Amino acid sequence: MRKIILDTETTGLNFQKDRIIEIGCLELVNDVPSGNMFHRYYSPGLIKISDEAEKIHGLNNKILEKYPKFDDCLDDFIAYIKDSILIVHNASFDISMINSAFSRNNLELIDIEKCICSLIMAKKLFPGSKVNLNALCKRYDISVEGREKHDAMTDCHLLAKVYLELIGGKQRKFKFSNKNKDLNLSNKHPSDVNNIKLKEIDLTECEKDNHLKMLKDIPKSIWSVN
């Protein structure tokens, strides 16, 4: 399944007045980054980038004046995202900014209900805690070294790692302890150890079926038996 991690930087917070000045997209295939990316800068035109926004992303009107406007380049962006599921941290803001441009150009709007908001996911998992991208990276021990300013592509790469943790994390191989003190085997003769019977857990047929179905949904599962 194709999903797109998406992040924008803007001139400000007003959906109608302000403009998108940077977009970053990172393709996930079965929730794994494929390396396929979309990254563009855009001119804000006559819209002044607010001081508050510039402090966040470091972009200003002078830097961006050589680029085309987002409204003039919508076809490339639409072709990239296609019908993919969009994953956005605070989707209500980014999607509203994009839809504002679509609306000005009489294009079909993105259905926010079909997007995944990682901010909402994090709020449900960690009620009462900070759930901005920096806080989640710290929680999951994801390095943000070098991230002095917000830029769309860097944030996409960070969000891809955070999203993977939010949906359950990477597959981890089980680690079994070599200690045998719990079974009191250290002083036993090898022949005695071989005769020890561990307690068996009986699984229902339903549990076995569910386990097999789960393995089919996990790409390159380390638990599959060929």
C-alpha positions as CSV (number, residue, x, y, z in Angstrom):
1,M,0.0,0.0,0.0
2,R,1.3,3.4,-1.0
3,K,1.2,6.2,1.6
4,I,2.8,9.6,1.5
5,I,4.3,11.4,4.5
6,L,3.6,15.1,3.8
7,D,4.8,18.4,5.4
8,T,4.4,22.0,4.4
9,E,6.0,25.3,5.4
10,T,3.9,28.5,4.9
11,T,3.9,32.3,5.1
12,G,1.6,32.2,8.1
13,L,-1.4,30.5,9.7
14,N,-4.3,32.0,7.7
15,F,-5.7,29.4,5.3
16,Q,-7.2,32.1,3.0
17,K,-4.5,34.8,3.1
18,D,-1.3,32.8,3.5
19,R,0.5,30.6,1.0
20,I,2.5,27.4,0.9
21,I,6.3,28.1,0.3
22,E,7.7,24.6,0.7
23,I,6.3,21.0,0.4
24,G,8.0,17.8,1.3
25,C,6.7,14.3,0.5
26,L,8.2,10.9,1.3
27,E,6.7,7.8,-0.2
28,L,6.0,4.7,2.0
29,V,5.4,1.3,0.5
30,N,3.9,-1.0,3.1
31,D,4.9,1.6,5.7
32,V,8.6,1.5,4.7
33,P,10.3,4.5,3.0
34,S,11.0,3.7,-0.6
35,G,13.4,6.5,-1.2
36,N,11.0,8.2,-3.6
37,M,10.6,11.9,-2.6
38,F,8.9,15.1,-3.7
39,H,10.5,18.4,-2.5
40,R,9.8,21.8,-3.8
41,Y,10.1,25.5,-2.8
42,Y,7.6,28.1,-3.9
43,S,7.5,31.8,-4.1
44,P,4.9,33.5,-1.9
45,G,4.4,36.2,-4.5
46,L,3.2,39.4,-2.9
47,I,2.4,37.7,0.4
48,K,4.8,38.7,3.1
49,I,6.2,35.9,5.2
50,S,5.5,36.7,8.8
51,D,8.3,37.1,11.3
52,E,7.0,34.3,13.4
53,A,7.0,31.9,10.4
54,E,10.5,32.9,9.3
55,K,11.8,32.2,12.8
56,I,10.4,28.6,12.5
57,H,11.6,27.7,9.0
58,G,14.2,30.3,8.1
59,L,12.7,31.2,4.7
60,N,12.1,34.7,3.6
61,N,10.7,36.5,0.5
62,K,14.1,37.3,-0.9
63,I,15.3,33.6,-0.8
64,L,12.1,32.4,-2.5
65,E,11.5,35.1,-5.1
66,K,13.2,33.0,-7.9
67,Y,10.8,30.0,-7.5
68,P,7.3,29.7,-9.1
69,K,4.1,29.9,-7.0
70,F,2.5,26.8,-5.6
71,D,-0.8,27.7,-7.4
72,D,1.1,27.6,-10.7
73,C,2.6,24.1,-10.1
74,L,-0.3,22.1,-8.8
75,D,-0.3,19.5,-11.5
76,D,3.2,18.1,-10.5
77,F,2.1,17.8,-6.8
78,I,-1.3,16.2,-7.7
79,A,0.5,13.7,-10.0
80,Y,2.9,12.7,-7.2
81,I,0.3,12.1,-4.4
82,K,-2.2,10.5,-6.8
83,D,-4.8,8.6,-4.7
84,S,-2.3,7.7,-1.9
85,I,-3.1,8.0,1.8
86,L,-1.5,11.2,3.2
87,I,0.1,11.1,6.6
88,V,0.5,14.5,8.2
89,H,1.3,15.8,11.6
90,N,-1.5,18.2,12.2
91,A,-3.4,17.3,9.1
92,S,-6.1,19.9,9.6
93,F,-3.6,22.7,9.0
94,D,-1.5,21.4,6.1
95,I,-4.5,19.9,4.2
96,S,-6.5,23.2,4.7
97,M,-3.6,25.1,3.2
98,I,-3.4,22.8,0.2
99,N,-7.2,22.8,-0.2
100,S,-7.2,26.6,-0.2
101,A,-4.9,26.5,-3.2
102,F,-7.0,23.8,-4.9
103,S,-10.2,25.8,-4.3
104,R,-8.6,29.0,-5.9
105,N,-7.9,26.9,-8.9
106,N,-11.3,25.0,-9.1
107,L,-9.7,21.6,-8.3
108,E,-11.2,18.7,-6.3
109,L,-10.3,19.1,-2.7
110,I,-8.4,16.5,-0.6
111,D,-10.8,14.6,1.7
112,I,-9.2,15.1,5.1
113,E,-11.2,12.1,6.4
114,K,-9.0,9.9,4.2
115,C,-5.8,11.3,5.6
116,I,-3.9,10.0,8.7
117,C,-3.2,12.7,11.3
118,S,-0.2,11.5,13.4
119,L,-0.9,14.3,15.8
120,I,-4.3,12.9,16.7
121,M,-2.8,9.4,16.9
122,A,-0.2,10.6,19.4
123,K,-2.7,12.5,21.5
124,K,-4.7,9.3,21.9
125,L,-1.7,7.3,22.8
126,F,-0.2,9.9,25.2
127,P,-3.0,12.0,26.6
128,G,-1.8,15.0,28.5
129,S,1.8,14.8,27.1
130,K,3.5,16.9,24.5
131,V,3.1,15.4,21.1
132,N,4.9,17.8,18.8
133,L,7.4,16.2,16.4
134,N,10.4,17.0,18.7
135,A,8.7,15.6,21.7
136,L,7.8,12.4,19.9
137,C,11.3,12.0,18.5
138,K,12.6,12.3,22.1
139,R,10.1,9.8,23.3
140,Y,11.1,7.2,20.7
141,D,14.9,8.1,20.9
142,I,14.9,9.4,17.3
143,S,17.8,11.8,16.7
144,V,17.0,15.3,15.7
145,E,20.6,16.4,15.4
146,G,21.1,19.2,13.0
147,R,17.4,20.2,13.0
148,E,17.8,23.9,14.0
149,K,15.0,25.1,11.7
150,H,11.9,23.3,10.4
151,D,12.2,22.2,6.8
152,A,9.7,20.1,5.1
153,M,11.9,17.3,3.9
154,T,13.7,16.8,7.2
155,D,10.4,16.8,9.0
156,C,9.1,14.1,6.6
157,H,12.0,11.8,7.4
158,L,11.5,12.3,11.1
159,L,7.8,11.8,10.8
160,A,8.3,8.6,8.9
161,K,10.2,7.2,11.8
162,V,7.7,8.5,14.4
163,Y,4.8,7.1,12.4
164,L,6.4,3.6,12.3
165,E,6.6,3.8,16.1
166,L,3.1,5.0,16.5
167,I,1.7,2.0,14.6
168,G,3.7,-0.5,16.7
169,G,7.3,0.0,15.9
170,K,9.9,-2.0,14.0
171,Q,9.9,-5.8,14.2
172,R,12.3,-6.8,16.9
173,K,13.8,-10.2,17.2
174,F,13.1,-11.9,20.5
175,K,16.1,-12.1,22.9
176,F,16.3,-15.1,25.1
177,S,18.3,-15.1,28.3
178,N,21.1,-17.7,28.7
179,K,20.4,-17.7,32.5
180,N,18.9,-20.9,33.7
181,K,18.5,-20.1,37.4
182,D,14.8,-20.0,37.1
183,L,14.7,-23.6,36.1
184,N,17.4,-24.6,38.6
185,L,19.4,-26.3,35.8
186,S,22.9,-25.1,36.7
187,N,23.7,-28.1,39.0
188,K,21.8,-30.7,37.0
189,H,23.3,-33.5,34.9
190,P,22.8,-33.0,31.1
191,S,20.6,-36.1,31.0
192,D,18.3,-34.7,33.7
193,V,18.0,-31.4,31.8
194,N,16.9,-33.2,28.6
195,N,14.1,-34.9,30.6
196,I,12.7,-31.6,31.9
197,K,9.3,-30.9,30.3
198,L,8.2,-27.2,30.0
199,K,4.6,-26.3,30.4
200,E,2.8,-26.2,27.0
201,I,0.3,-23.5,26.1
202,D,-2.7,-24.8,24.1
203,L,-3.8,-22.5,21.3
204,T,-7.3,-22.5,20.0
205,E,-7.8,-23.0,16.2
206,C,-9.0,-19.4,16.0
207,E,-5.8,-18.1,17.6
208,K,-3.7,-20.2,15.2
209,D,-5.7,-18.8,12.2
210,N,-5.3,-15.2,13.4
211,H,-1.6,-15.7,13.9
212,L,-1.2,-17.0,10.3
213,K,-3.2,-14.1,8.9
214,M,-1.1,-11.6,10.8
215,L,2.1,-13.1,9.4
216,K,0.7,-12.7,5.8
217,D,0.2,-9.0,6.4
218,I,3.8,-8.4,7.6
219,P,6.3,-7.9,4.8
220,K,9.4,-10.1,5.2
221,S,8.3,-11.3,8.6
222,I,11.1,-12.6,10.7
223,W,8.7,-15.1,12.3
224,S,7.4,-16.7,9.1
225,V,8.3,-20.3,8.6
226,N,9.0,-21.3,5.0
